[in-house]
Amino acid sequence: MTDNADVERLVDALLECTGPIAQIVDHMARAPDPMAPEDGMAVLRMLLGDALAPLAGDAGVRAATRVVHRAAHLIAEEILLVPHPPRRGRIRRRRGGH
């Protein structure tokens, strides 16, 4: 396996876990009474900790943690979010054709 293939597998693995996490965060943000971001982070941390508890004691968890931390740092350093241009406003027509 080449180094590039290893990185591609890492990207796939990150996408596989960040997709569901993004859905959870979106679900929490759309709640009728959304939590403050720091409270939402605490709930997410608890949920993920419970879900990942079966990995406790796995020999690869520490190595995986180091790789994910490094990946997060590189992503934040290398990928810049550029503001979108303003959306063109829709022209709203009044009812009755005016």
C-alpha positions, 0 to 999 in steps of 0.5 A: 500500500502506498502512502497516498492510499493510506491517506485516502483511507484516512480521509474516507474514515474521517468522512465516515465518522464526521458525516454522522457527527455533522447530522447530530450537531445539525439535529441539536441545532434545529431543536425547538429549544437549542442548547448553547454551543458549550452545552451542545458540545458537552452532550456530544462528548457524552454521546460519543464517549458512550458510543465509543466505550467498546473501544476502551482498552484497544491497543490502537486507540492511542495511535488513532487519537494522535493521527486524528489530532494531527489530521484536525490540525492540518485540516484547520491549517490548510483549508481556509473557508472563504466567505460566499458572495451574497445570494441574489435576493429573490423578487417576492411578488405580492399575492394578487399579481401586484 
